Amino acid sequence: MKSLARLTLAAAVAGGLLVVGAPAQAEDGMELVAVKESLLAKHYWYEQTFAGHPVLGGFYAKHVSKATGQETVDDGRIAVSGLPRGFAASPAVGSSKAGLAAQHRTGGPAYKSRLVVVPGAQAKLAWQVSTEPETGGSVSTLVDAGTGQVLSSTPLVKHATGTGKVFDPSPLVTQQNPNLKDTDPLSAFQYKTVTLNRMTASSKLVGDFANNTSKKPVTSTSGTYAFDRSQAGFEQVMGYYHITTTQEYIQSLGFTGVNNESQDYRTTGLTADNSYYDPARDQITFGTGGVDDAEDAEIIWHEYGHAIHDAQVPGFGTTNESGAIGEGFGDYWAYTMSQAVSPNTSVTPWACVGDWDAVSYTSSTPHCLRRTDGNKVYPGDIAGEVHDDGEIWSRALMDINIALGRTNANKVILEAQFGFAPGTTFSAAATKTVATAQTMFGSTAATQVKAAFQARGIL
Ligand SMILES: [Zn+2]
């Protein structure tokens, strides 16, 4: 039970008490942990202790007026009972066992621990263990020092959510209207209202998985980001939402180390009709020529594909073939992310990448930046241009997806990529992917994966 008494000297005197620096009702001990000075006073902060260990939540503060010397006390000490002093000196459970329990609960290794007293009528001695899961931010876990049981686990970094308006993946796909144009009136476009997850604070588009580095980044006091496509904030919201949901999907597959970071992206700085991932800055830039690239989630997914490769294999893509694998994987990633949010129609096939972006520079339908269902084969169709040659690789990945199903295909593809060399070849990367399928899902799956690469002339 917590007793919090705020006493001023005047009140104390009126109540017949004398308050001085020493505690009037100490449960055990107090340790001075901080002295701070403000304009008007000096502030002494004490930690409540029991048998030398800090008592969780227990505190005692003394504020001394510079002008008058008057003392004000905040006594936040808490009763500790039922805990033998001898036990507090030598707990049954050690720090390494407690650290493992905390790691098991939170998914991150322990980097700090200390013994604390959990106060109350039946007080407990516990290890307070700090861990840092790869999802970001420290977690504080209390492990009973008598039984080894986890008592509680509390994230120390608070997450916020916001609300935004987006295209998902694009108006052309959602509205199934191949005649939609960049110059159409605003009333021609339909939006989707979505939740913006994993924000560090709801006031700006910064979170665990995406970090808006655009010039004039939008902010919101209410966490609401409801822009239309004529406003600069719209593309910034598109970037935040689609990058975040992509990383959430990757983690749902079990991967905690595939670009698990706050990915920098910006929707300013490039007026050409192009986008790029810059490995030196680890940043995605979306161009604003033609249809703004960040208005089409399939372009966001493609660029994020480059960030995935770079995160898995430092410096990936040093040769034409490895570069083509990078482009082909990005196109495939747009294909497989589309599977979750859009129908596979003749107007906007999944295999058609960047439908909405492509209305600016294509006249025939469906509008496609590139396709993942072409019939190019290796080595005859190699042209020496990474995007064109990437269509060989993306077709193989799409065939693997069809054979294994979306979930298992993406597990194999992402897992295999960890083992690619920076300058890998089509042949070496395909061989690695087949072996990964064998390990993860057995020989039938491996045979299907091999067939997909054989059909492209790679194996
Ligand atoms: Zn690319």
Residues whose N, C-alpha, C, O or C-beta is under 5 A from the ligand:
A	BS01	ZN	E327 G330
